[in-house]
Amino acid sequence: MTSSMPSMRSTYILADDATVRLPRDPSLLAQAERIAEGYQQRQAAEAAQWLKRGSAHLRRGQYKPALAFLKQALHGYRNLGDKPRQAKVLLTLAHLYYRMADYLGAADYGRQCLMVVRGLGDEDMIQQALEHLGNTYRHLGNLQRALDYMGQSLNIAKKRGDRAGEMRSLNNLAMVYRAKGLTHQAATLYEASLLMATTLGDRATQLQILQNLGNTYLTLRDHTQAIDCYKRFMALSENGEGVVDNHTTRRILTQLTRASIAIGDHNQAIVHLQNHLSIACALGDTRGAATLLDDLKRSYAALSDARVAAIWPEFTSV
């Protein structure tokens, strides 16, 4: 009986056949390597250009083109397997989404950045990513997660002896505690951060903290401490380099007036109202000026009543 299976036959490839012979010229291999290297260099140059253009648009506040170029840069660096530059672009994208108040996008890119930099062991970038995520989750209302990220950021800054990073982490932690309603703890953290900012000569952070700390003391109804913070803010803004915008100055003057009235210091309230009125007039804010004039009238009347009460207390007790 014959088998129905086909007979097996050996097949040979002739190594010396011209159709299958591999090139043995080493110069061809070197040429292929040069082509591959040149391609990578072009990709790297393109990614660097996209990053540069995206960053330039970001500085000018042009968020839509910045987003497009930065995403192209990220795609380029991912293709190249360049993890350090991937991390840089991811963190830049995270900050961009944060500026756009798209906190879900900011959290997504922040987490991607954190994953990459943890793999690299780059503690500086890890600390920055954690700091960013802490602020982002505060805006998202997830305060416990915000505290977790900020606490990790603070620990890394302390471990590295990064005083500026420690200062920022304390300031950010204070904002989280204040959002949680833990106002006394927030004030303590702000004070610690302010001390470090003063030691480091970081004027911008001092101004930010003094404003936040003053507002915190107002919430605590510690008007004397609030006034001290606001006055230090005004002195620092007038004597240092750079200009504090009129909107911020007017807000501080409003808070100073409010705190001064709360402790019955109508003389100081009038001084702050007059300063505020001069700014409103210079800006052509007629409605604001009219409101401030009404406030001044009430403060002068309150001052007169206070003087009468001080001189003739028997009339005020009737």
C-alpha positions in Angstrom: 0.0 0.0 0.0 1.4 3.3 -1.1 1.3 6.3 1.2 -0.8 9.4 0.1 1.7 11.7 1.8 3.9 13.7 -0.6 7.6 12.8 -0.5 9.8 15.3 1.5 12.6 16.8 -0.5 15.5 18.8 0.9 15.8 22.3 -0.3 19.2 24.0 -0.4 20.1 27.7 -0.8 23.3 28.1 -2.6 25.4 30.6 -0.7 27.4 31.5 -3.8 24.2 32.2 -5.8 24.5 35.8 -7.1 20.8 36.4 -6.3 21.2 35.8 -2.5 24.7 36.7 -1.9 25.1 39.3 0.9 27.2 42.4 0.3 30.6 42.0 1.9 31.7 45.6 1.3 32.1 47.2 4.8 31.7 50.6 3.3 28.1 49.8 2.5 27.4 49.1 6.1 29.1 52.3 7.2 27.0 54.2 4.6 23.8 52.7 6.0 24.8 53.7 9.5 25.5 57.3 8.3 22.1 57.5 6.7 20.4 56.3 9.9 22.5 58.8 12.0 21.6 61.6 9.6 17.9 60.8 9.8 18.1 60.8 13.6 19.9 64.2 13.6 17.3 65.7 11.3 14.5 64.4 13.6 16.3 65.8 16.7 16.8 69.2 14.9 13.1 69.3 14.0 12.0 68.4 17.5 14.2 71.1 19.0 12.8 73.6 16.5 9.2 72.6 17.4 10.1 73.0 21.1 11.7 76.4 20.5 8.7 77.7 18.5 6.2 76.2 21.0 8.0 77.9 23.9 8.1 81.2 22.1 4.3 81.1 21.5 3.8 80.2 25.2 5.8 83.2 26.4 3.6 85.4 24.2 0.5 83.9 25.6 -0.4 82.3 22.2 -1.7 79.0 23.6 -3.2 77.3 20.6 0.0 77.4 18.4 2.1 76.7 21.4 0.1 73.5 22.1 0.4 72.4 18.4 4.2 72.8 18.3 4.8 71.3 21.7 2.8 68.2 20.9 4.9 67.8 17.7 8.1 68.2 19.7 6.8 65.5 22.2 6.0 63.1 19.3 9.5 63.7 17.8 11.3 63.1 21.1 9.3 59.9 21.7 10.3 58.6 18.3 13.9 59.3 19.2 13.5 57.7 22.6 14.9 60.8 24.2 13.5 60.5 27.7 15.1 63.7 29.3 13.7 65.9 26.6 10.3 64.1 26.6 10.1 65.0 30.3 10.9 68.6 29.6 8.2 68.9 27.0 5.7 67.0 29.1 6.2 69.4 32.0 5.9 72.4 29.7 2.6 71.0 28.3 1.4 70.5 31.9 2.2 74.1 32.7 0.4 75.2 29.5 -2.8 73.4 30.3 -2.6 74.8 33.9 -2.4 78.3 32.4 -5.4 77.5 30.2 -7.3 76.4 33.4 -7.6 72.9 31.9 -6.7 71.2 35.1 -7.6 67.7 33.9 -5.1 68.1 31.0 -2.5 69.6 33.3 -2.9 66.6 35.7 -2.6 64.1 32.8 0.7 65.6 31.4 2.0 66.1 34.9 1.5 62.4 35.7 3.2 61.4 32.4 6.1 63.6 33.3 6.4 62.2 36.8 6.5 58.6 35.4 9.3 59.5 33.0 11.5 61.4 35.4 11.1 58.8 38.1 12.5 56.3 35.6 15.4 58.7 35.0 15.9 59.3 38.7 16.0 63.1 38.1 15.1 64.4 41.6 15.0 68.1 40.4 12.4 67.2 37.8 10.5 64.9 40.1 10.2 67.7 42.6 8.9 70.1 39.9 6.4 67.5 38.7 5.1 66.8 42.2 4.8 70.6 42.9 2.8 71.0 39.7 0.5 68.1 40.5 -0.1 69.4 44.0 -1.2 72.8 42.6 -3.3 71.1 39.9 -5.2 68.8 42.3 -5.8 71.8 44.6 -7.7 73.4 41.7 -9.5 70.2 40.9 -10.7 70.1 44.5 -8.9 66.9 45.4 -7.2 68.4 48.4 -6.0 65.1 50.0 -4.2 64.2 46.8 -2.9 67.8 46.6 -1.5 67.4 50.1 0.1 64.1 49.2 2.0 65.5 46.2 3.0 68.7 48.0 4.3 66.7 51.0 6.4 64.5 48.6 7.7 67.7 46.9 8.6 69.2 50.3 10.5 66.1 51.4 12.6 66.0 48.2 13.4 69.7 48.5 14.6 69.2 52.1 16.6 66.1 51.2 18.4 68.0 48.4 18.9 71.1 50.4 16.9 73.0 47.8 15.8 76.1 49.8 13.9 77.7 47.0 12.0 74.4 46.4 11.3 74.1 50.1 10.0 77.7 50.1 7.6 77.0 47.2 6.4 73.8 48.7 5.6 75.4 52.0 3.8 78.2 50.3 1.8 75.8 48.2 1.0 73.6 51.2 -0.3 76.7 52.9 -2.7 77.3 50.0 -4.0 73.7 50.3 -4.5 74.0 54.1 -6.4 77.2 53.7 -8.6 75.6 51.0 -9.3 72.8 53.6 -10.4 75.5 56.1 -7.3 74.8 58.3 -6.6 78.6 58.5 -4.3 78.6 61.6 -2.0 75.9 60.0 -2.0 77.8 56.7 -0.8 81.0 58.5 2.0 79.1 60.1 3.1 77.6 56.8 2.9 81.0 55.1 5.1 82.5 57.9 7.7 79.8 57.4 7.7 80.3 53.6 7.9 84.1 54.0 10.9 83.8 56.2 12.7 81.7 53.6 11.7 84.0 50.8 13.1 87.0 52.7 16.3 85.1 53.4 16.7 84.2 49.7 15.8 87.7 48.6 13.0 86.4 46.4 10.9 89.6 46.1 8.2 88.1 43.8 7.4 85.3 46.3 7.5 87.6 49.2 4.9 89.8 47.6 2.7 86.8 46.9 3.0 85.4 50.4 2.4 88.8 52.1 -0.8 89.2 50.2 -2.0 85.6 50.9 -0.9 85.8 54.6 -2.7 89.2 55.0 -5.9 87.6 53.6 -5.4 84.6 55.9 -5.1 86.8 59.0 -8.2 88.7 57.9 -10.1 85.4 57.8 -8.8 84.8 61.3 -10.0 88.3 62.3 -6.5 89.2 63.3 -6.7 92.6 61.8 -3.4 93.9 63.3 -1.4 91.1 61.7 -3.3 91.6 58.5 -2.4 95.3 58.4 1.2 94.5 59.1 1.3 92.1 56.1 -0.4 94.6 53.7 1.9 97.4 54.8 5.0 95.3 54.2 3.5 94.4 50.8 3.1 98.1 49.9 6.6 99.0 51.1 8.2 96.2 49.2 6.2 96.9 46.0 7.2 100.6 46.1 10.9 100.1 46.9 11.8 97.1 44.8 12.4 96.5 41.1 9.5 95.8 38.8 6.0 97.1 39.0 3.0 95.6 40.9 -0.1 96.0 38.7 -2.7 98.6 39.7 -5.4 95.9 40.2 -3.3 94.2 42.9 -2.4 97.5 44.5 -6.0 98.6 44.7 -7.1 95.3 46.2 -4.4 95.6 48.9 -5.6 99.2 49.6 -9.2 97.9 49.9 -8.1 95.3 52.4 -6.0 97.8 54.4 -9.0 100.1 54.6 -11.3 97.3 55.7 -8.8 96.1 58.4 -8.2 99.7 59.7 -11.9 100.3 60.1 -12.3 97.0 61.9 -9.9 98.2 64.6 -11.4 101.7 64.7 -8.3 103.4 63.1 -10.2 105.8 60.9 -7.2 108.1 60.4 -5.4 105.2 58.6 -8.5 104.2 56.8 -8.7 107.8 55.4 -5.1 107.6 54.3 -5.6 104.4 52.4 -8.8 105.7 50.8 -7.1 108.8 49.6 -4.3 106.8 48.0 -6.8 104.5 46.4 -8.8 107.5 45.1 -5.7 109.0 43.5 -5.2 105.7 41.6 -8.8 105.5 40.5 -8.7 109.1 39.2 -5.4 108.5 37.4 -7.0 105.5 35.6 -10.1 107.4 34.7 -12.3 105.1 36.9 -15.1 107.5 37.6 -17.4 104.9 39.1 -14.7 103.6 41.4 -13.8 107.2 42.4 -17.4 108.0 43.3 -17.6 104.9 45.5 -14.3 105.9 47.2 -15.6 109.4 47.8 -18.6 108.0 49.6 -16.4 105.8 51.7 -14.2 108.8 52.6 -17.3 110.7 53.7 -18.3 107.9 56.0 -14.7 107.5 57.4 -14.5 111.3 58.1 -17.9 111.1 59.9 -16.8 108.1 61.9 -13.5 109.9 62.8 -15.5 112.9 64.0 -17.8 110.7 66.0 -14.8 109.0 67.5 -13.2 112.3 68.4 -16.4 113.6 70.0 -16.6 110.3 72.0 -13.1 110.7 73.2 -13.6 114.3 74.3 -17.1 114.1 75.6 -17.9 110.5 76.4 -21.0 111.5 78.4 -22.7 112.7 75.2 -22.2 109.4 73.5 -23.5 107.3 76.4 -26.9 109.0 76.3 
